[in-house]
């Protein structure tokens, strides 16, 4: 059975042979997962610090742990950033879940011109919280020790700035001539991939992205949903960069 992973804020600053996992994570481990003395688990701060532990004692809402070992996981290179056009309904959370499991490092919500869904007011805060919660839980399930960052929503101008500063900027587009599988990749820095919403990337947006040095690329002969295009593109790039 895979060793479960739990989040522990400030783990890098905690030393010594014993730890206590409490709060929401400790409650989940003790009351929901029902971990007991002798069982293994790993703690991470989500930023690369890992503590391999074994349960010494299970309390009502916490676990007392013996630390077996500690280590640091370096951040992956190149870093993969996916700009996700806001999709309808719960497809945003689906996209975030799959991209997190695959290994995307940064997920950027984008209010595209053709996005049916718009994040405004209280809805913006609630929707962003859902995306971040989804990324956190999917990262734990996938045993990721570097959790993905889900940024604040950006405008099209913000996407252009990301592309201009990237080692490589890519835009998934159904009319592109160059396949994603053939584009030359950098050894380091950020690879930024733009995924449009259900209506696609508008001509004006595409022109702005080209001006920011982005390369339009074709993912394949079929048209993917916006919620699956990002993870498909990530799979190609992660394999080609050697991260997979």
PyMOL commands that set and color helices and strands:
alter all, ss='L'
color gray80, all
select helices_A, chain A and resi 11-13+23-32+91-102+121-141+156-164+180-182+203-211+226-240
alter helices_A, ss='H'
color red, helices_A
select strands_A, chain A and resi 4-7+18-21+40-44+49-58+63-72+79-85+106-110+149-150+168-172+190-195+215-217
alter strands_A, ss='S'
color yellow, strands_A
deselect
rebuild
show_as cartoon
